[in-house]
Amino acid sequence: MNPPPVPSATPPHMHHVPTRDRDVEHLKTLALFHFIVAGIAAVGLAVTATHYVIMKSILGSRVQMVTSPSGEELAIVTPMPPLMKWAYVFAIALLIAGITLNGLSGWFLLKGRHRGFSLTTAAFNCVQFPIGTILGVFTFIVLNRPTVRLKYYAANAPHLPLA
């Protein structure tokens, strides 16, 4: 009688997947999710800009009637508070940065270029809890694999011999 087979630690669907193919698939998946996060930031930009326009119309159209010392009635329009304007400017700048960084990082991941840029974008994404954090952590994991690092090295320095 033969003993029962020992189960493998590798899932059955992964037995015949070479490391290079797995790395390429993971890089494509990361690129797709970077594009998705850029799209989410674009929607956030549209919502924030719309919210700004609505708040400016509400807060900027308040008219107060004030009586001057001479007894005249004056209408004063109160503007949007400056701190509120700067909060919108800051939010919009962050969203534009998110769109730009994630869009470029997705493109670079597809092309196998600028690994450092994608790692920097991953650090930026980690601050955006929870989706950006997950994307940033997985980007760090995939881009720091030795096989992926070698792929970037070979693509970016073809004239240098591999050790």
Buried (B, 14 or more C-beta within 10 A) or exposed (E): EEEEEEEEEEEEEEEEEEEEEBBBEBBEEBBEBBBBBBEBBBEBBEEBBEEBEEBBEEBEEEEEEEEEEEEEEEEEEEEBEEEBBEEBEEBBEBBEEBBEBBBBBBBBBBEBEBBEBBBEBBEBBBEBEEEBBBBBEBBBEBBEBEEBEBBBBEEEEEEEEEE
